[in-house]
Amino acid sequence: MAESAALNIVVNPKQLHLRDGEVVLYRRRHSLQYQCRYKLADGTWCRRSTAKASLELAAHAACELYDEARFRQRLGLAHRAQSVAHLAELTARELRRQMDLGHGKSVYGSYLSCIERYFIPFFTHQHLESLTHSDITEFELWRNKQMQKQPKASTLQNFASAWNKVIATAVEHGYISERVPVPRMQVKGAKSQPRAAFTESEVAQLRSYMATWVEGSSKANKSTESEMRHLLRDYIEMLLLTGMRHGTEALGVRWKDVCWHTQDGKRYLRIWVNGKTGGRWLIAKHAALEVLQRLHDRQAALNTQSLETTLQGEGDDKANKAANYLVFTFSNGYQPTSLNGAFKRLMRDSGLLKDADGQNRTLYSLRHTYATLELLRANTDIHTLAKQMGNSAAVIERHYSKLTATMAADRLFR
């Protein structure tokens, strides 16, 4: 057995021992490159490839890997650096798992977009703990160029929150400790413009158009287009009559979540929703009963009992099982993944795509319309509206401060 003084290498026919045996160099059968294993400060062993076929170069590479691992441990880092892209992929995987389990928030979709469209492509080989503020600034400039616009404050907040999720993933997996400083992303941006809403006359115009629009397809026609038109009409009506958030909150409503509530001898239709701000009861306007009747009549799983029986939570075993079905579906129980495209086509065909300021209307415009009409026409107070919509009173006042002043006009000038 021979020994090299320069590298403190002990050579035997199968493996080489370096650094007093704490680094072992060896080569697998049928492999030209040397592998190594080295002992960490906590006594565990780590295996790595040296990516070298030369014995001398492999020995140097193995020692460098060993020194780096020991140094990283002293700094509170994992023995092996992970790229930001890898950490981002782990984060995205966990977000999708939470969404599949039904535990994820609706905003997780925005986080995934930030991670998959921006973080992973940009931070391909960079390591989290080695990033500087200059790196983050460079990323933000690149992101804005990709987006071809200056992001609003709400968009920047989504990026910052998604970035914090990636950092949290690194800490949870032990790749960095909590005391390792990682630069954060900026959240200051231009204020968002108010969402485009519908006026009261435009709501009437939309309802009239939709009634003709759905009748344009034969009632006997069960094509996807016909199903989509009927579903979208009822979906729009319910958003206008309740103020619930479109997407996860509305599409997650099941028949068992809709019931009667009696108070002071009066009966109210209430709906349990669970979305961005958690679960809450909201009260639907009486006109919602007609919309629910149309949805109920079209769903084959509920044709064994009346809507009234469904809302009372009664019926046979088959009907009770059907009460777990989603409200907003096609007649066969299928729920489209998105109604955004169909809504945009409806807006285009009805001539209501843009508001008076030229902004495009989206499904969110229906929630904004509900709040606007409640404040101006129904004279609902801010605190009641906040509970109904699942927001804080401060948020409602910030977004609708101009309307609250209009509401108080008669009192201000007395």
C-alpha positions in Angstrom: 0.0 0.0 0.0 1.5 3.4 -1.0 1.0 6.9 0.4 1.2 10.4 -1.2 2.5 13.0 1.2 1.1 16.0 -0.7 -2.6 14.9 -0.5 -2.3 12.4 2.4 -3.6 9.7 0.2 -3.6 6.1 1.3 -3.9 3.8 -1.7 -5.3 0.3 -1.9 -6.5 -1.7 -4.9 -10.1 -0.6 -4.5 -10.3 2.8 -2.8 -8.2 5.7 -1.7 -8.4 7.3 1.8 -7.8 11.0 2.2 -7.9 13.4 5.1 -7.2 10.7 7.7 -9.9 8.5 6.3 -12.7 11.2 6.3 -12.7 11.3 2.5 -12.9 8.1 0.5 -12.3 8.0 -3.2 -13.4 5.0 -5.3 -14.6 4.0 -8.8 -17.6 2.0 -9.6 -17.4 -0.9 -12.0 -17.9 0.1 -15.6 -17.4 3.8 -14.7 -14.5 5.9 -15.8 -15.2 8.7 -13.3 -14.3 8.6 -9.6 -16.9 8.8 -6.8 -16.3 9.9 -3.3 -17.8 9.8 0.1 -16.9 12.2 3.0 -17.9 12.5 6.6 -19.8 15.5 7.8 -19.4 17.2 11.1 -22.4 15.3 12.6 -20.8 11.9 11.7 -23.0 11.2 8.7 -21.6 10.3 5.3 -22.4 12.0 2.0 -21.8 10.5 -1.5 -20.9 12.6 -4.5 -19.4 12.3 -7.9 -16.1 14.0 -8.5 -16.8 14.1 -12.3 -13.1 13.4 -12.9 -11.5 10.3 -14.5 -7.9 11.3 -13.5 -6.9 10.0 -10.0 -5.0 13.2 -9.1 -7.8 15.5 -10.3 -10.5 13.4 -8.6 -8.5 13.5 -5.3 -8.4 17.3 -5.4 -12.1 17.5 -6.3 -13.1 15.2 -3.4 -11.1 17.3 -0.9 -12.7 20.5 -2.2 -16.2 18.9 -1.8 -15.3 17.9 1.7 -14.0 21.3 2.7 -17.0 23.1 1.2 -19.4 20.8 3.0 -17.7 21.4 6.4 -17.6 25.2 5.8 -21.2 25.3 4.8 -22.2 23.5 8.0 -20.3 26.0 10.1 -22.4 28.8 8.4 -25.7 27.1 9.2 -26.2 25.9 5.6 -26.9 22.4 4.2 -23.7 20.6 3.3 -24.7 20.8 -0.4 -26.0 23.9 -2.1 -29.4 23.7 -4.0 -30.2 25.9 -6.9 -33.1 28.3 -6.6 -34.8 26.5 -9.5 -34.7 23.2 -7.6 -36.2 24.9 -4.5 -38.8 26.6 -6.6 -39.8 23.2 -8.1 -40.2 21.7 -4.7 -42.3 24.7 -3.6 -44.5 24.4 -6.7 -45.0 20.7 -6.1 -46.2 21.4 -2.5 -48.5 24.1 -3.6 -50.1 21.8 -6.2 -50.4 19.1 -3.6 -52.3 21.5 -1.2 -54.6 22.5 -4.0 -55.3 18.9 -5.0 -56.2 18.2 -1.4 -58.6 21.1 -1.3 -56.5 22.9 1.3 -54.9 25.4 -1.0 -55.9 29.1 -1.2 -57.1 30.6 -4.5 -54.0 32.8 -4.5 -51.8 29.7 -4.9 -52.5 29.7 -8.6 -50.9 33.2 -8.8 -47.9 31.9 -6.8 -47.5 29.0 -9.2 -47.4 31.4 -12.1 -44.7 33.5 -10.5 -42.7 30.4 -9.7 -43.0 28.5 -13.0 -43.0 31.3 -15.4 -40.4 33.6 -13.8 -38.4 32.1 -10.9 -37.4 28.8 -12.4 -36.4 30.1 -15.9 -34.3 33.0 -14.3 -32.7 31.4 -11.3 -31.6 28.2 -13.1 -28.2 27.7 -11.5 -28.0 30.3 -8.8 -28.0 29.4 -5.1 -30.3 31.0 -2.7 -27.8 31.8 0.0 -25.4 33.5 -2.5 -28.0 35.9 -3.9 -27.5 39.6 -3.4 -29.8 42.6 -3.7 -28.2 43.2 -7.2 -29.4 39.7 -8.3 -32.9 40.4 -7.1 -32.9 43.8 -8.9 -31.6 42.1 -12.1 -34.5 39.6 -11.8 -37.1 42.3 -11.3 -35.9 44.2 -14.4 -36.0 41.0 -16.5 -39.5 40.1 -15.1 -40.9 43.5 -16.0 -39.4 43.2 -19.5 -41.0 39.8 -19.9 -44.4 41.1 -18.7 -44.0 44.2 -21.0 -45.4 46.4 -18.3 -44.7 47.8 -14.8 -46.4 45.5 -12.3 -49.1 46.8 -10.0 -48.6 46.7 -6.2 -50.9 43.6 -6.0 -48.9 41.7 -8.6 -45.6 42.6 -6.8 -47.2 41.3 -3.5 -47.9 38.0 -5.2 -44.3 37.8 -6.4 -43.0 38.6 -2.9 -45.3 36.1 -1.2 -44.3 33.4 -3.8 -40.6 34.2 -3.1 -41.1 33.9 0.6 -42.7 30.4 0.0 -39.5 29.4 -1.8 -37.3 30.6 1.1 -39.6 28.8 3.6 -39.2 25.6 1.6 -35.4 25.9 1.8 -35.6 26.3 5.6 -38.0 23.4 6.1 -35.8 21.0 4.1 -32.7 22.1 6.0 -30.9 23.7 3.0 -30.5 26.9 4.9 -31.1 28.0 8.5 -33.5 30.8 9.5 -30.6 33.1 10.3 -29.1 33.1 6.8 -30.0 36.4 5.2 -31.8 36.1 1.8 -32.7 39.3 -0.1 -36.4 39.9 -0.5 -38.4 41.2 -3.4 -39.9 44.7 -3.7 -43.6 45.2 -3.1 -43.9 48.9 -3.9 -45.6 49.5 -7.3 -48.2 51.5 -9.0 -51.6 51.4 -7.3 -54.1 49.2 -9.0 -56.9 50.8 -11.0 -60.5 50.1 -9.8 -62.0 47.1 -11.6 -64.4 47.7 -14.4 -68.0 47.3 -13.1 -71.4 47.3 -14.7 -73.9 50.1 -14.2 -77.5 49.2 -13.2 -78.7 49.7 -16.7 -75.9 47.5 -18.1 -76.8 44.7 -15.7 -80.3 44.8 -17.1 -79.0 44.8 -20.6 -76.7 41.8 -19.8 -79.6 39.8 -18.3 -81.8 40.5 -21.2 -79.1 39.5 -23.7 -78.3 36.3 -21.8 -81.9 35.2 -21.8 -81.9 35.3 -25.6 -78.4 34.0 -25.8 -79.1 30.7 -24.1 -82.4 30.2 -26.0 -80.4 30.5 -29.2 -79.3 26.9 -28.6 -82.0 24.3 -28.6 -83.1 23.1 -25.2 -82.8 19.6 -26.5 -79.3 20.2 -27.6 -76.8 18.8 -25.1 -73.7 20.1 -26.8 -70.9 21.5 -24.8 -71.6 25.0 -26.2 -75.2 24.8 -25.0 -74.2 23.5 -21.6 -71.6 26.2 -21.2 -74.1 29.0 -22.1 -76.7 27.9 -19.6 -74.1 27.4 -16.9 -72.4 30.7 -17.5 -75.7 32.6 -17.4 -76.6 31.1 -14.0 -73.0 31.6 -12.7 -73.1 35.3 -13.6 -76.5 35.7 -12.0 -75.4 34.1 -8.8 -72.2 36.3 -8.6 -74.4 39.4 -9.1 -76.9 38.3 -6.5 -74.4 37.3 -3.8 -71.1 39.1 -4.3 -69.1 35.8 -3.9 -65.7 35.6 -5.4 -65.5 33.9 -8.8 -63.2 30.9 -9.1 -62.4 28.7 -6.1 -65.0 30.3 -3.8 -68.0 30.1 -6.2 -67.1 26.9 -8.1 -66.5 25.1 -4.8 -70.1 25.5 -3.6 -72.0 22.2 -3.2 -75.8 21.7 -2.8 -75.4 20.9 0.8 -73.9 24.4 1.3 -77.1 26.1 0.2 -80.0 26.2 2.7 -82.8 28.2 4.3 -82.2 30.3 7.3 -85.1 31.6 9.4 -84.7 34.8 11.5 -87.5 36.8 13.1 -90.1 34.8 11.2 -88.5 35.5 7.9 -86.8 33.0 5.7 -83.5 33.8 4.0 -81.4 31.8 1.5 -77.9 31.5 2.7 -74.8 29.9 1.2 -71.6 28.6 2.8 -68.5 29.6 0.8 -64.8 28.9 1.5 -62.1 30.7 -0.3 -59.4 33.3 -0.1 -60.3 34.5 3.4 -61.7 31.3 4.9 -65.2 30.1 5.3 -68.3 32.3 5.8 -72.1 32.3 5.4 -73.5 34.9 2.9 -77.1 35.8 2.2 -78.3 35.6 -1.3 -81.0 37.8 -2.7 -84.4 36.2 -3.3 -84.0 36.2 -7.0 -81.2 33.6 -6.5 -83.9 31.0 -5.9 -84.9 31.1 -9.6 -81.3 30.7 -10.6 -80.8 27.7 -8.3 -84.0 26.2 -9.7 -82.6 26.3 -13.2 -79.3 24.7 -12.0 -81.3 22.1 -10.0 -83.5 21.2 -12.9 -80.6 20.6 -15.3 -78.6 18.2 -13.0 -79.5 14.6 -13.6 -78.3 13.6 -10.1 -81.0 15.7 -8.5 -84.0 14.8 -10.5 -85.4 12.5 -7.9 -86.5 15.4 -5.6 -87.5 19.0 -5.6 -85.2 22.0 -5.0 -87.1 22.7 -1.8 -86.3 19.2 -0.5 -82.7 19.7 -1.4 -82.5 23.0 0.4 -84.1 21.5 3.5 -81.4 18.7 3.6 -84.0 16.0 3.4 -84.6 13.1 1.0 -83.7 9.5 0.3 -80.1 8.1 0.4 -79.5 8.7 -3.3 -80.7 12.4 -3.0 -78.6 13.0 0.1 -75.5 11.7 -1.7 -76.3 14.0 -4.6 -76.4 16.9 -2.2 -72.6 16.6 -2.1 -72.4 17.4 -5.8 -71.2 20.8 -7.0 -73.8 23.4 -7.8 -72.1 24.9 -10.9 -71.8 22.0 -13.3 -73.1 20.7 -16.6 -76.1 18.4 -16.5 -73.8 15.4 -16.2 -72.0 16.8 -13.2 -68.9 17.9 -15.1 -67.4 21.3 -14.0 -65.3 23.3 -16.5 -61.9 24.2 -15.2 -62.5 27.9 -16.2 -65.3 30.1 -17.4 -63.1 33.0 -18.2 -62.9 32.4 -22.0 -66.7 31.9 -22.3 -67.3 35.1 -20.3 -65.0 37.1 -22.5 -66.8 35.9 -25.7 -70.1 36.8 -24.0 -68.9 40.3 -23.3 -67.7 40.7 -26.8 -70.9 39.5 -28.4 -73.1 41.5 -26.0 -71.1 44.7 -26.6 -70.3 45.0 -22.9 -66.6 44.1 -23.0 -65.3 47.5 -22.0 -66.6 50.0 -19.5 -66.8 53.8 -20.0 -63.1 54.2 -19.2 -62.1 51.6 -21.8 -61.2 48.8 -19.3 -62.0 45.2 -20.1 -64.6 43.6 -17.9 -63.8 40.2 -16.3 -65.7 37.9 -14.0 -64.3 39.9 -11.1 -66.3 42.8 -12.4 -69.4 41.1 -11.2 -68.2 41.1 -7.6 -67.2 44.8 -8.0 -70.7 45.5 -9.4 -72.4 43.8 -6.5 -70.5 46.0 -4.0 -71.1 49.1 -6.0 -74.8 48.6 -6.3 -75.2 47.5 -2.6 -73.5 50.7 -1.5 -75.3 53.1 -3.8 -78.7 51.5 -4.4 -79.3 49.3 -1.3 -77.5 51.7 1.0 -75.8 48.8 2.8 -73.4 49.8 5.5 -69.7 49.1 5.1 -69.4 46.6 8.0 -72.3 44.5 6.8 -71.0 44.5 3.2 -67.5 43.5 4.5 -68.9 40.4 6.3 -71.0 39.4 3.2 -68.0 39.7 0.9 -65.3 38.3 3.2 -63.3 41.4 3.4 -62.3 43.8 6.2 -64.2 47.1 6.5 -60.9 48.8 5.9 -60.6 47.1 2.5 -64.1 48.0 1.5 -63.6 51.6 2.5 -60.3 51.8 0.7 -61.7 50.5 -2.6 -65.1 52.3 -2.4 -64.3 55.5 -0.5 -65.7 57.6 -3.3 -69.0 55.8 -3.2 -69.2 56.1 0.6 -68.9 59.9 0.2 -71.7 59.8 -2.4 -73.9 57.8 0.0 -73.4 60.4 2.7 -74.1 63.4 0.4 -77.6 64.0 1.8 -76.3 64.0 5.3 -73.3 66.2 4.5 -75.4 68.9 3.1 -78.1 69.1 5.7 
